[in-house]
Amino acid sequence: MTANWSAFVTAEPEFARLVEVRFGAFTHHVLATLRKDGSPRTSGLEVRFLNGELWLGMMPDSLKALDLRRDPRFALQANPGEGQTMGGGDVRIGGRALEVDDPAQKAAYGEEVEPPEPFHLFRAELTEVVRTYVEDEKYLVVQVWKPGGQVRVIKRT
């Protein structure tokens, strides 16, 4: 089961806001894709939350774009920031990236973001959103959301 960003915002608005703030704190994040042989590839990436969607834009024929064309599964990790503070926690999104070929959708995205032309554009379908943080310098807290469910909270000492 997957859901777009808007469905996540509707289901868990406070959690979604925290995730957007965390990704908004830095420009570059880490995208994990799968190579032809199934091994992982990590790459830097800028992401955008626009019009109820999470967008992944990429340079033409970049290896990460070719990976996603072949196998749309991905994991996206928010930039942890400087030092070890992890302000706002560690945030990860897993899902499937669907390439957008519609010229009107790409043009609308281009007007908002002004990416270098040409570019690949993918729309994210989420399979999970995870936030991990430390509470009261005592607990490791993991929040997990999956489409069709509510946020599950795991607390460990």
N, CA, C and O atoms as a GROMACS GRO file, in nm:
protein
  628
    1MET      N    1   0.084  -0.118   0.000
    1MET     CA    2   0.000   0.000   0.000
    1MET      C    3   0.089   0.125   0.000
    1MET      O    4   0.190   0.130   0.071
    2THR      N    5   0.052   0.223  -0.080
    2THR     CA    6   0.125   0.349  -0.085
    2THR      C    7   0.028   0.466  -0.069
    2THR      O    8  -0.093   0.449  -0.082
    3ALA      N    9   0.082   0.582  -0.043
    3ALA     CA   10   0.002   0.704  -0.032
    3ALA      C   11   0.088   0.821  -0.078
    3ALA      O   12   0.210   0.819  -0.061
    4ASN      N   13   0.026   0.922  -0.135
    4ASN     CA   14   0.103   1.040  -0.171
    4ASN      C   15   0.120   1.129  -0.048
    4ASN      O   16   0.067   1.099   0.059
    5TRP      N   17   0.194   1.238  -0.064
    5TRP     CA   18   0.224   1.325   0.048
    5TRP      C   19   0.096   1.384   0.108
    5TRP      O   20   0.083   1.392   0.230
    6SER      N   21   0.003   1.423   0.024
    6SER     CA   22  -0.122   1.481   0.071
    6SER      C   23  -0.199   1.385   0.161
    6SER      O   24  -0.257   1.427   0.261
    7ALA      N   25  -0.199   1.257   0.127
    7ALA     CA   26  -0.268   1.158   0.210
    7ALA      C   27  -0.201   1.147   0.347
    7ALA      O   28  -0.269   1.131   0.448
    8PHE      N   29  -0.068   1.156   0.351
    8PHE     CA   30   0.004   1.153   0.477
    8PHE      C   31  -0.031   1.276   0.561
    8PHE      O   32  -0.054   1.265   0.681
    9VAL      N   33  -0.034   1.393   0.497
    9VAL     CA   34  -0.067   1.517   0.567
    9VAL      C   35  -0.208   1.509   0.627
    9VAL      O   36  -0.231   1.551   0.740
   10THR      N   37  -0.300   1.454   0.551
   10THR     CA   38  -0.438   1.440   0.599
   10THR      C   39  -0.445   1.342   0.716
   10THR      O   40  -0.515   1.368   0.814
   11ALA      N   41  -0.374   1.231   0.706
   11ALA     CA   42  -0.379   1.128   0.809
   11ALA      C   43  -0.307   1.170   0.937
   11ALA      O   44  -0.355   1.144   1.047
   12GLU      N   45  -0.192   1.237   0.922
   12GLU     CA   46  -0.108   1.271   1.038
   12GLU      C   47  -0.049   1.411   1.022
   12GLU      O   48   0.071   1.425   0.999
   13PRO      N   49  -0.133   1.515   1.032
   13PRO     CA   50  -0.085   1.652   1.002
   13PRO      C   51   0.033   1.700   1.087
   13PRO      O   52   0.124   1.764   1.034
   14GLU      N   53   0.033   1.670   1.216
   14GLU     CA   54   0.143   1.717   1.302
   14GLU      C   55   0.274   1.645   1.267
   14GLU      O   56   0.380   1.709   1.259
   15PHE      N   57   0.267   1.516   1.246
   15PHE     CA   58   0.386   1.438   1.209
   15PHE      C   59   0.437   1.486   1.073
   15PHE      O   60   0.558   1.504   1.055
   16ALA      N   61   0.347   1.507   0.979
   16ALA     CA   62   0.387   1.555   0.845
   16ALA      C   63   0.457   1.691   0.855
   16ALA      O   64   0.556   1.715   0.786
   17ARG      N   65   0.404   1.779   0.940
   17ARG     CA   66   0.466   1.911   0.957
   17ARG      C   67   0.608   1.897   1.010
   17ARG      O   68   0.699   1.966   0.962
   18LEU      N   69   0.628   1.809   1.109
   18LEU     CA   70   0.762   1.786   1.164
   18LEU      C   71   0.858   1.735   1.056
   18LEU      O   72   0.974   1.776   1.051
   19VAL      N   73   0.810   1.646   0.972
   19VAL     CA   74   0.893   1.591   0.865
   19VAL      C   75   0.930   1.700   0.765
   19VAL      O   76   1.045   1.710   0.724
   20GLU      N   77   0.833   1.781   0.725
   20GLU     CA   78   0.860   1.889   0.630
   20GLU      C   79   0.961   1.990   0.688
   20GLU      O   80   1.051   2.035   0.618
   21VAL      N   81   0.945   2.023   0.814
   21VAL     CA   82   1.038   2.116   0.879
   21VAL      C   83   1.178   2.056   0.880
   21VAL      O   84   1.277   2.125   0.853
   22ARG      N   85   1.186   1.928   0.910
   22ARG     CA   86   1.317   1.861   0.916
   22ARG      C   87   1.384   1.862   0.780
   22ARG      O   88   1.504   1.889   0.771
   23PHE      N   89   1.310   1.832   0.673
   23PHE     CA   90   1.367   1.835   0.538
   23PHE      C   91   1.394   1.979   0.494
   23PHE      O   92   1.487   2.004   0.418
   24GLY      N   93   1.314   2.074   0.543
   24GLY     CA   94   1.333   2.214   0.505
   24GLY      C   95   1.453   2.279   0.571
   24GLY      O   96   1.495   2.387   0.528
   25ALA      N   97   1.509   2.217   0.674
   25ALA     CA   98   1.622   2.276   0.746
   25ALA      C   99   1.750   2.278   0.662
   25ALA      O  100   1.838   2.361   0.686
   26PHE      N  101   1.760   2.190   0.564
   26PHE     CA  102   1.878   2.182   0.478
   26PHE      C  103   1.834   2.158   0.334
   26PHE      O  104   1.724   2.109   0.309
   27THR      N  105   1.920   2.192   0.241
   27THR     CA  106   1.887   2.177   0.099
   27THR      C  107   1.912   2.036   0.049
   27THR      O  108   1.830   1.981  -0.024
   28HIS      N  109   2.023   1.977   0.087
   28HIS     CA  110   2.062   1.848   0.033
   28HIS      C  111   2.037   1.734   0.131
   28HIS      O  112   2.061   1.746   0.251
   29HIS      N  113   1.986   1.623   0.076
   29HIS     CA  114   1.953   1.506   0.154
   29HIS      C  115   2.013   1.383   0.085
   29HIS      O  116   2.080   1.396  -0.017
   30VAL      N  117   1.989   1.264   0.140
   30VAL     CA  118   2.048   1.143   0.084
   30VAL      C  119   1.937   1.051   0.033
   30VAL      O  120   1.844   1.015   0.106
   31LEU      N  121   1.948   1.013  -0.093
   31LEU     CA  122   1.855   0.922  -0.158
   31LEU      C  123   1.924   0.788  -0.178
   31LEU      O  124   2.036   0.782  -0.228
   32ALA      N  125   1.857   0.680  -0.138
   32ALA     CA  126   1.908   0.545  -0.163
   32ALA      C  127   1.820   0.481  -0.270
   32ALA      O  128   1.698   0.480  -0.259
   33THR      N  129   1.886   0.427  -0.373
   33THR     CA  130   1.818   0.356  -0.481
   33THR      C  131   1.884   0.219  -0.495
   33THR      O  132   1.979   0.187  -0.423
   34LEU      N  133   1.832   0.140  -0.588
   34LEU     CA  134   1.889   0.007  -0.611
   34LEU      C  135   1.954   0.001  -0.749
   34LEU      O  136   1.893   0.037  -0.849
   35ARG      N  137   2.079  -0.045  -0.751
   35ARG     CA  138   2.152  -0.063  -0.878
   35ARG      C  139   2.097  -0.184  -0.953
   35ARG      O  140   2.014  -0.259  -0.900
   36LYS      N  141   2.145  -0.203  -1.076
   36LYS     CA  142   2.104  -0.319  -1.156
   36LYS      C  143   2.125  -0.450  -1.083
   36LYS      O  144   2.042  -0.541  -1.092
   37ASP      N  145   2.237  -0.461  -1.010
   37ASP     CA  146   2.268  -0.587  -0.940
   37ASP      C  147   2.198  -0.598  -0.804
   37ASP      O  148   2.219  -0.696  -0.732
   38GLY      N  149   2.115  -0.500  -0.769
   38GLY     CA  150   2.041  -0.505  -0.643
   38GLY      C  151   2.111  -0.441  -0.526
   38GLY      O  152   2.052  -0.428  -0.418
   39SER      N  153   2.237  -0.402  -0.544
   39SER     CA  154   2.309  -0.338  -0.434
   39SER      C  155   2.262  -0.192  -0.420
   39SER      O  156   2.213  -0.133  -0.516
   40PRO      N  157   2.278  -0.134  -0.301
   40PRO     CA  158   2.230   0.003  -0.281
   40PRO      C  159   2.324   0.107  -0.341
   40PRO      O  160   2.445   0.088  -0.350
   41ARG      N  161   2.263   0.218  -0.382
   41ARG     CA  162   2.339   0.335  -0.426
   41ARG      C  163   2.285   0.454  -0.346
   41ARG      O  164   2.163   0.472  -0.337
   42THR      N  165   2.373   0.535  -0.288
   42THR     CA  166   2.330   0.657  -0.221
   42THR      C  167   2.377   0.777  -0.301
   42THR      O  168   2.488   0.778  -0.355
   43SER      N  169   2.292   0.878  -0.307
   43SER     CA  170   2.320   0.999  -0.384
   43SER      C  171   2.262   1.119  -0.312
   43SER      O  172   2.164   1.108  -0.238
   44GLY      N  173   2.322   1.234  -0.334
   44GLY     CA  174   2.267   1.358  -0.282
   44GLY      C  175   2.145   1.398  -0.365
   44GLY      O  176   2.136   1.367  -0.483
   45LEU      N  177   2.052   1.469  -0.301
   45LEU     CA  178   1.929   1.506  -0.370
   45LEU      C  179   1.862   1.623  -0.299
   45LEU      O  180   1.864   1.632  -0.176
   46GLU      N  181   1.802   1.711  -0.378
   46GLU     CA  182   1.714   1.814  -0.326
   46GLU      C  183   1.571   1.766  -0.343
   46GLU      O  184   1.539   1.703  -0.444
   47VAL      N  185   1.485   1.793  -0.247
   47VAL     CA  186   1.345   1.751  -0.256
   47VAL      C  187   1.256   1.873  -0.241
   47VAL      O  188   1.297   1.976  -0.187
   48ARG      N  189   1.132   1.860  -0.290
   48ARG     CA  190   1.035   1.969  -0.277
   48ARG      C  191   0.900   1.911  -0.236
   48ARG      O  192   0.858   1.806  -0.284
   49PHE      N  193   0.833   1.982  -0.146
   49PHE     CA  194   0.695   1.952  -0.109
   49PHE      C  195   0.610   2.060  -0.175
   49PHE      O  196   0.609   2.174  -0.129
   50LEU      N  197   0.539   2.025  -0.280
   50LEU     CA  198   0.458   2.122  -0.354
   50LEU      C  199   0.325   2.059  -0.393
   50LEU      O  200   0.320   1.944  -0.437
   51ASN      N  201   0.218   2.135  -0.376
   51ASN     CA  202   0.086   2.094  -0.423
   51ASN      C  203   0.046   1.954  -0.376
   51ASN      O  204  -0.010   1.876  -0.453
   52GLY      N  205   0.076   1.924  -0.252
   52GLY     CA  206   0.034   1.796  -0.195
   52GLY      C  207   0.118   1.677  -0.236
   52GLY      O  208   0.078   1.562  -0.214
   53GLU      N  209   0.233   1.702  -0.295
   53GLU     CA  210   0.320   1.594  -0.341
   53GLU      C  211   0.462   1.615  -0.290
   53GLU      O  212   0.504   1.727  -0.262
   54LEU      N  213   0.534   1.506  -0.279
   54LEU     CA  214   0.678   1.508  -0.253
   54LEU      C  215   0.744   1.480  -0.386
   54LEU      O  216   0.723   1.374  -0.445
   55TRP      N  217   0.824   1.576  -0.435
   55TRP     CA  218   0.886   1.569  -0.568
   55TRP      C  219   1.036   1.544  -0.556
   55TRP      O  220   1.103   1.600  -0.469
   56LEU      N  221   1.088   1.461  -0.645
   56LEU     CA  222   1.230   1.432  -0.655
   56LEU      C  223   1.273   1.471  -0.796
   56LEU      O  224   1.234   1.406  -0.893
   57GLY      N  225   1.352   1.576  -0.808
   57GLY     CA  226   1.401   1.620  -0.937
   57GLY      C  227   1.547   1.579  -0.955
   57GLY      O  228   1.625   1.583  -0.860
   58MET      N  229   1.583   1.540  -1.080
   58MET     CA  230   1.719   1.489  -1.104
   58MET      C  231   1.771   1.531  -1.241
   58MET      O  232   1.694   1.559  -1.333
   59MET      N  233   1.903   1.536  -1.251
   59MET     CA  234   1.966   1.567  -1.379
   59MET      C  235   1.937   1.456  -1.479
   59MET      O  236   1.915   1.342  -1.441
   60PRO      N  237   1.938   1.490  -1.608
   60PRO     CA  238   1.907   1.389  -1.710
   60PRO      C  239   2.008   1.274  -1.708
   60PRO      O  240   2.129   1.294  -1.701
   61ASP      N  241   1.954   1.154  -1.714
   61ASP     CA  242   2.032   1.031  -1.720
   61ASP      C  243   2.128   1.014  -1.602
   61ASP      O  244   2.228   0.944  -1.613
   62SER      N  245   2.097   1.077  -1.489
   62SER     CA  246   2.177   1.053  -1.368
   62SER      C  247   2.155   0.908  -1.327
   62SER      O  248   2.050   0.849  -1.355
   63LEU      N  249   2.254   0.850  -1.260
   63LEU     CA  250   2.244   0.710  -1.220
   63LEU      C  251   2.124   0.686  -1.129
   63LEU      O  252   2.058   0.583  -1.139
   64LYS      N  253   2.096   0.780  -1.039
   64LYS     CA  254   1.981   0.763  -0.950
   64LYS      C  255   1.850   0.762  -1.028
   64LYS      O  256   1.758   0.687  -0.996
   65ALA      N  257   1.840   0.847  -1.131
   65ALA     CA  258   1.719   0.849  -1.215
   65ALA      C  259   1.706   0.717  -1.291
   65ALA      O  260   1.596   0.662  -1.300
   66LEU      N  261   1.815   0.669  -1.345
   66LEU     CA  262   1.812   0.541  -1.418
   66LEU      C  263   1.777   0.426  -1.323
   66LEU      O  264   1.704   0.335  -1.361
   67ASP      N  265   1.830   0.431  -1.201
   67ASP     CA  266   1.794   0.330  -1.100
   67ASP      C  267   1.643   0.330  -1.076
   67ASP      O  268   1.580   0.224  -1.076
   68LEU      N  269   1.586   0.449  -1.056
   68LEU     CA  270   1.443   0.459  -1.025
   68LEU      C  271   1.356   0.419  -1.144
   68LEU      O  272   1.246   0.366  -1.124
   69ARG      N  273   1.402   0.444  -1.264
   69ARG     CA  274   1.327   0.398  -1.382
   69ARG      C  275   1.320   0.245  -1.384
   69ARG      O  276   1.219   0.187  -1.422
   70ARG      N  277   1.428   0.183  -1.344
   70ARG     CA  278   1.437   0.036  -1.346
   70ARG      C  279   1.362  -0.025  -1.227
   70ARG      O  280   1.291  -0.124  -1.242
   71ASP      N  281   1.379   0.034  -1.109
   71ASP     CA  282   1.316  -0.015  -0.987
   71ASP      C  283   1.279   0.108  -0.904
   71ASP      O  284   1.368   0.175  -0.852
   72PRO      N  285   1.151   0.138  -0.890
   72PRO     CA  286   1.110   0.265  -0.828
   72PRO      C  287   1.125   0.274  -0.677
   72PRO      O  288   1.097   0.378  -0.619
   73ARG      N  289   1.169   0.167  -0.612
   73ARG     CA  290   1.182   0.172  -0.465
   73ARG      C  291   1.296   0.264  -0.423
   73ARG      O  292   1.403   0.266  -0.485
   74PHE      N  293   1.271   0.341  -0.317
   74PHE     CA  294   1.374   0.433  -0.267
   74PHE      C  295   1.362   0.449  -0.116
   74PHE      O  296   1.260   0.415  -0.056
   75ALA      N  297   1.468   0.501  -0.058
   75ALA     CA  298   1.468   0.549   0.080
   75ALA      C  299   1.530   0.688   0.076
   75ALA      O  300   1.630   0.710   0.008
   76LEU      N  301   1.472   0.780   0.150
   76LEU     CA  302   1.518   0.918   0.151
   76LEU      C  303   1.545   0.958   0.295
   76LEU      O  304   1.457   0.947   0.381
   77GLN      N  305   1.665   1.004   0.322
   77GLN     CA  306   1.708   1.041   0.457
   77GLN      C  307   1.731   1.192   0.462
   77GLN      O  308   1.803   1.248   0.379
   78ALA      N  309   1.669   1.257   0.561
   78ALA     CA  310   1.691   1.401   0.579
   78ALA      C  311   1.834   1.425   0.624
   78ALA      O  312   1.890   1.347   0.700
   79ASN      N  313   1.892   1.533   0.576
   79ASN     CA  314   2.026   1.573   0.616
   79ASN      C  315   2.028   1.584   0.769
   79ASN      O  316   1.945   1.655   0.826
   80PRO      N  317   2.122   1.517   0.835
   80PRO     CA  318   2.123   1.519   0.982
   80PRO      C  319   2.168   1.651   1.042
   80PRO      O  320   2.147   1.674   1.161
   81GLY      N  321   2.228   1.737   0.964
   81GLY     CA  322   2.275   1.864   1.018
   81GLY      C  323   2.415   1.853   1.074
   81GLY      O  324   2.481   1.749   1.065
   82GLU      N  325   2.460   1.962   1.133
   82GLU     CA  326   2.596   1.967   1.184
   82GLU      C  327   2.608   1.895   1.318
   82GLU      O  328   2.513   1.889   1.396
   83GLY      N  329   2.724   1.841   1.342
   83GLY     CA  330   2.752   1.777   1.470
   83GLY      C  331   2.663   1.658   1.496
   83GLY      O  332   2.626   1.585   1.404
   84GLN      N  333   2.629   1.641   1.622
   84GLN     CA  334   2.548   1.526   1.660
   84GLN      C  335   2.414   1.566   1.720
   84GLN      O  336   2.350   1.486   1.789
   85THR      N  337   2.371   1.688   1.695
   85THR     CA  338   2.248   1.735   1.757
   85THR      C  339   2.123   1.674   1.695
   85THR      O  340   2.025   1.653   1.766
   86MET      N  341   2.124   1.645   1.568
   86MET     CA  342   2.009   1.588   1.497
   86MET      C  343   1.883   1.666   1.530
   86MET      O  344   1.777   1.608   1.555
   87GLY      N  345   1.894   1.800   1.528
   87GLY     CA  346   1.780   1.885   1.561
   87GLY      C  347   1.652   1.841   1.492
   87GLY      O  348   1.647   1.837   1.369
   88GLY      N  349   1.550   1.808   1.568
   88GLY     CA  350   1.425   1.762   1.512
   88GLY      C  351   1.421   1.613   1.488
   88GLY      O  352   1.319   1.560   1.444
   89GLY      N  353   1.531   1.544   1.516
   89GLY     CA  354   1.534   1.400   1.500
   89GLY      C  355   1.583   1.356   1.363
   89GLY      O  356   1.606   1.436   1.273
   90ASP      N  357   1.597   1.227   1.352
   90ASP     CA  358   1.638   1.163   1.227
   90ASP      C  359   1.510   1.126   1.153
   90ASP      O  360   1.423   1.059   1.208
   91VAL      N  361   1.497   1.171   1.027
   91VAL     CA  362   1.374   1.148   0.952
   91VAL      C  363   1.406   1.074   0.823
   91VAL      O  364   1.499   1.110   0.750
   92ARG      N  365   1.327   0.968   0.796
   92ARG     CA  366   1.344   0.888   0.675
   92ARG      C  367   1.208   0.863   0.611
   92ARG      O  368   1.106   0.850   0.679
   93ILE      N  369   1.208   0.857   0.479
   93ILE     CA  370   1.088   0.826   0.403
   93ILE      C  371   1.121   0.712   0.308
   93ILE      O  372   1.222   0.716   0.238
   94GLY      N  373   1.037   0.612   0.307
   94GLY     CA  374   1.052   0.502   0.211
   94GLY      C  375   0.935   0.504   0.116
   94GLY      O  376   0.825   0.546   0.152
   95GLY      N  377   0.958   0.458  -0.006
   95GLY     CA  378   0.846   0.456  -0.100
   95GLY      C  379   0.886   0.413  -0.240
   95GLY      O  380   0.986   0.346  -0.262
   96ARG      N  381   0.802   0.456  -0.332
   96ARG     CA  382   0.821   0.428  -0.475
   96ARG      C  383   0.818   0.563  -0.547
   96ARG      O  384   0.734   0.648  -0.518
   97ALA      N  385   0.909   0.581  -0.641
   97ALA     CA  386   0.918   0.705  -0.718
   97ALA      C  387   0.858   0.680  -0.857
   97ALA      O  388   0.903   0.593  -0.931
   98LEU      N  389   0.757   0.758  -0.890
   98LEU     CA  390   0.689   0.743  -1.018
   98LEU      C  391   0.730   0.858  -1.109
   98LEU      O  392   0.709   0.975  -1.076
   99GLU      N  393   0.789   0.825  -1.224
   99GLU     CA  394   0.837   0.931  -1.313
   99GLU      C  395   0.721   1.005  -1.376
   99GLU      O  396   0.621   0.946  -1.417
  100VAL      N  397   0.736   1.137  -1.383
  100VAL     CA  398   0.634   1.224  -1.442
  100VAL      C  399   0.681   1.261  -1.582
  100VAL      O  400   0.785   1.323  -1.600
  101ASP      N  401   0.602   1.221  -1.680
  101ASP     CA  402   0.633   1.253  -1.820
  101ASP      C  403   0.542   1.361  -1.877
  101ASP      O  404   0.570   1.417  -1.982
  102ASP      N  405   0.433   1.389  -1.806
  102ASP     CA  406   0.336   1.487  -1.855
  102ASP      C  407   0.400   1.625  -1.866
  102ASP      O  408   0.445   1.680  -1.766
  103PRO      N  409   0.405   1.682  -1.987
  103PRO     CA  410   0.471   1.812  -2.005
  103PRO      C  411   0.411   1.924  -1.920
  103PRO      O  412   0.484   2.010  -1.873
  104ALA      N  413   0.280   1.923  -1.900
  104ALA     CA  414   0.217   2.028  -1.820
  104ALA      C  415   0.260   2.019  -1.674
  104ALA      O  416   0.287   2.121  -1.611
  105GLN      N  417   0.265   1.897  -1.619
  105GLN     CA  418   0.309   1.881  -1.480
  105GLN      C  419   0.455   1.920  -1.464
  105GLN      O  420   0.492   1.985  -1.366
  106LYS      N  421   0.538   1.880  -1.560
  106LYS     CA  422   0.680   1.916  -1.551
  106LYS      C  423   0.698   2.067  -1.564
  106LYS      O  424   0.782   2.126  -1.496
  107ALA      N  425   0.620   2.130  -1.652
  107ALA     CA  426   0.629   2.276  -1.670
  107ALA      C  427   0.586   2.347  -1.541
  107ALA      O  428   0.650   2.444  -1.501
  108ALA      N  429   0.479   2.300  -1.477
  108ALA     CA  430   0.433   2.362  -1.352
  108ALA      C  431   0.540   2.348  -1.243
  108ALA      O  432   0.566   2.443  -1.169
  109TYR      N  433   0.602   2.231  -1.234
  109TYR     CA  434   0.710   2.211  -1.138
  109TYR      C  435   0.826   2.305  -1.172
  109TYR      O  436   0.883   2.368  -1.083
  110GLY      N  437   0.862   2.312  -1.300
  110GLY     CA  438   0.971   2.398  -1.345
  110GLY      C  439   0.950   2.544  -1.312
  110GLY      O  440   1.045   2.615  -1.279
  111GLU      N  441   0.826   2.591  -1.321
  111GLU     CA  442   0.796   2.731  -1.288
  111GLU      C  443   0.819   2.758  -1.140
  111GLU      O  444   0.866   2.865  -1.103
  112GLU      N  445   0.787   2.661  -1.056
  112GLU     CA  446   0.804   2.677  -0.911
  112GLU      C  447   0.950   2.666  -0.868
  112GLU      O  448   0.997   2.744  -0.786
  113VAL      N  449   1.021   2.568  -0.924
  113VAL     CA  450   1.153   2.532  -0.875
  113VAL      C  451   1.266   2.587  -0.960
  113VAL      O  452   1.376   2.611  -0.910
  114GLU      N  453   1.241   2.608  -1.089
  114GLU     CA  454   1.342   2.654  -1.185
  114GLU      C  455   1.464   2.564  -1.189
  114GLU      O  456   1.577   2.610  -1.169
  115PRO      N  457   1.444   2.434  -1.215
  115PRO     CA  458   1.558   2.343  -1.224
  115PRO      C  459   1.631   2.362  -1.355
  115PRO      O  460   1.575   2.416  -1.450
  116PRO      N  461   1.757   2.317  -1.363
  116PRO     CA  462   1.826   2.320  -1.491
  116PRO      C  463   1.754   2.226  -1.589
  116PRO      O  464   1.711   2.117  -1.551
  117GLU      N  465   1.742   2.270  -1.711
  117GLU     CA  466   1.674   2.188  -1.814
  117GLU      C  467   1.777   2.109  -1.891
  117GLU      O  468   1.890   2.156  -1.906
  118PRO      N  469   1.745   1.992  -1.940
  118PRO     CA  470   1.628   1.911  -1.906
  118PRO      C  471   1.646   1.846  -1.770
  118PRO      O  472   1.753   1.853  -1.711
  119PHE      N  473   1.540   1.781  -1.722
  119PHE     CA  474   1.549   1.714  -1.592
  119PHE      C  475   1.449   1.600  -1.586
  119PHE      O  476   1.350   1.597  -1.659
  120HIS      N  477   1.477   1.505  -1.496
  120HIS     CA  478   1.382   1.399  -1.464
  120HIS      C  479   1.301   1.447  -1.345
  120HIS      O  480   1.354   1.515  -1.257
  121LEU      N  481   1.174   1.412  -1.343
  121LEU     CA  482   1.089   1.446  -1.229
  121LEU      C  483   1.015   1.320  -1.184
  121LEU      O  484   0.954   1.250  -1.265
  122PHE      N  485   1.023   1.294  -1.055
  122PHE     CA  486   0.956   1.179  -0.995
  122PHE      C  487   0.864   1.228  -0.884
  122PHE      O  488   0.898   1.320  -0.809
  123ARG      N  489   0.748   1.166  -0.874
  123ARG     CA  490   0.653   1.191  -0.766
  123ARG      C  491   0.662   1.074  -0.669
  123ARG      O  492   0.660   0.958  -0.711
  124ALA      N  493   0.672   1.103  -0.540
  124ALA     CA  494   0.690   0.998  -0.440
  124ALA      C  495   0.556   0.943  -0.393
  124ALA      O  496   0.463   1.017  -0.362
  125GLU      N  497   0.550   0.812  -0.390
  125GLU     CA  498   0.440   0.739  -0.325
  125GLU      C  499   0.502   0.676  -0.201
  125GLU      O  500   0.596   0.598  -0.211
  126LEU      N  501   0.450   0.710  -0.085
  126LEU     CA  502   0.510   0.670   0.042
  126LEU      C  503   0.467   0.530   0.084
  126LEU      O  504   0.350   0.492   0.070
  127THR      N  505   0.563   0.454   0.137
  127THR     CA  506   0.531   0.327   0.201
  127THR      C  507   0.554   0.336   0.351
  127THR      O  508   0.496   0.258   0.428
  128GLU      N  509   0.638   0.430   0.394
  128GLU     CA  510   0.655   0.454   0.538
  128GLU      C  511   0.727   0.586   0.560
  128GLU      O  512   0.803   0.634   0.476
  129VAL      N  513   0.701   0.644   0.677
  129VAL     CA  514   0.772   0.763   0.723
  129VAL      C  515   0.815   0.733   0.866
  129VAL      O  516   0.735   0.689   0.948
  130VAL      N  517   0.944   0.758   0.895
  130VAL     CA  518   1.000   0.723   1.026
  130VAL      C  519   1.075   0.843   1.083
  130VAL      O  520   1.152   0.909   1.013
  131ARG      N  521   1.051   0.871   1.209
  131ARG     CA  522   1.127   0.973   1.282
  131ARG      C  523   1.182   0.910   1.408
  131ARG      O  524   1.110   0.843   1.482
  132THR      N  525   1.311   0.930   1.431
  132THR     CA  526   1.378   0.878   1.550
  132THR      C  527   1.440   0.996   1.624
  132THR      O  528   1.508   1.080   1.563
  133TYR      N  529   1.417   1.003   1.754
  133TYR     CA  530   1.474   1.112   1.832
  133TYR      C  531   1.494   1.068   1.976
  133TYR      O  532   1.444   0.964   2.019
  134VAL      N  533   1.568   1.148   2.050
  134VAL     CA  534   1.593   1.121   2.191
  134VAL      C  535   1.504   1.213   2.274
  134VAL      O  536   1.496   1.334   2.248
  135GLU      N  537   1.437   1.154   2.373
  135GLU     CA  538   1.348   1.230   2.459
  135GLU      C  539   1.402   1.230   2.602
  135GLU      O  540   1.437   1.125   2.656
  136ASP      N  541   1.410   1.346   2.660
  136ASP     CA  542   1.455   1.362   2.799
  136ASP      C  543   1.593   1.300   2.824
  136ASP      O  544   1.622   1.256   2.935
  137GLU      N  545   1.676   1.296   2.724
  137GLU     CA  546   1.810   1.239   2.733
  137GLU      C  547   1.808   1.098   2.792
  137GLU      O  548   1.907   1.052   2.848
  138LYS      N  549   1.694   1.030   2.778
  138LYS     CA  550   1.680   0.898   2.839
  138LYS      C  551   1.620   0.796   2.742
  138LYS      O  552   1.660   0.679   2.743
  139TYR      N  553   1.525   0.839   2.661
  139TYR     CA  554   1.452   0.747   2.575
  139TYR      C  555   1.486   0.767   2.428
  139TYR      O  556   1.501   0.880   2.381
  140LEU      N  557   1.498   0.658   2.357
  140LEU     CA  558   1.504   0.662   2.211
  140LEU      C  559   1.360   0.639   2.165
  140LEU      O  560   1.299   0.536   2.196
  141VAL      N  561   1.307   0.736   2.093
  141VAL     CA  562   1.168   0.728   2.048
  141VAL      C  563   1.166   0.712   1.896
  141VAL      O  564   1.233   0.787   1.824
  142VAL      N  565   1.090   0.614   1.848
  142VAL     CA  566   1.076   0.589   1.705
  142VAL      C  567   0.928   0.602   1.671
  142VAL      O  568   0.844   0.531   1.726
  143GLN      N  569   0.898   0.693   1.580
  143GLN     CA  570   0.762   0.709   1.529
  143GLN      C  571   0.759   0.650   1.389
  143GLN      O  572   0.845   0.681   1.307
  144VAL      N  573   0.661   0.564   1.361
  144VAL     CA  574   0.651   0.499   1.231
  144VAL      C  575   0.509   0.515   1.179
  144VAL      O  576   0.412   0.482   1.248
  145TRP      N  577   0.496   0.567   1.056
  145TRP     CA  578   0.366   0.575   0.990
  145TRP      C  579   0.371   0.497   0.861
  145TRP      O  580   0.467   0.506   0.785
  146LYS      N  581   0.266   0.419   0.838
  146LYS     CA  582   0.249   0.348   0.711
  146LYS      C  583   0.110   0.378   0.659
  146LYS      O  584   0.017   0.394   0.738
  147PRO      N  585   0.092   0.385   0.527
  147PRO     CA  586  -0.039   0.416   0.471
  147PRO      C  587  -0.148   0.323   0.525
  147PRO      O  588  -0.129   0.202   0.538
  148GLY      N  589  -0.261   0.384   0.556
  148GLY     CA  590  -0.374   0.308   0.607
  148GLY      C  591  -0.370   0.288   0.758
  148GLY      O  592  -0.463   0.230   0.814
  149GLY      N  593  -0.266   0.336   0.822
  149GLY     CA  594  -0.254   0.317   0.966
  149GLY      C  595  -0.230   0.447   1.038
  149GLY      O  596  -0.230   0.555   0.978
  150GLN      N  597  -0.212   0.436   1.168
  150GLN     CA  598  -0.179   0.552   1.251
  150GLN      C  599  -0.032   0.544   1.288
  150GLN      O  600   0.033   0.442   1.269
  151VAL      N  601   0.019   0.654   1.342
  151VAL     CA  602   0.158   0.656   1.387
  151VAL      C  603   0.174   0.558   1.502
  151VAL      O  604   0.100   0.562   1.601
  152ARG      N  605   0.272   0.472   1.488
  152ARG     CA  606   0.309   0.378   1.594
  152ARG      C  607   0.430   0.438   1.664
  152ARG      O  608   0.524   0.482   1.598
  153VAL      N  609   0.431   0.440   1.796
  153VAL     CA  610   0.542   0.497   1.873
  153VAL      C  611   0.608   0.385   1.954
  153VAL      O  612   0.543   0.311   2.027
  154ILE      N  613   0.739   0.376   1.938
  154ILE     CA  614   0.820   0.278   2.013
  154ILE      C  615   0.917   0.357   2.098
  154ILE      O  616   0.988   0.443   2.047
  155LYS      N  617   0.920   0.328   2.227
  155LYS     CA  618   1.009   0.399   2.321
  155LYS      C  619   1.102   0.298   2.384
  155LYS      O  620   1.058   0.195   2.436
  156ARG      N  621   1.231   0.328   2.380
  156ARG     CA  622   1.331   0.240   2.441
  156ARG      C  623   1.421   0.319   2.534
  156ARG      O  624   1.445   0.438   2.513
  157THR      N  625   1.470   0.252   2.637
  157THR     CA  626   1.564   0.320   2.728
  157THR      C  627   1.704   0.278   2.694
  157THR      O  628   1.800   0.323   2.758
   0.00000   0.00000   0.00000
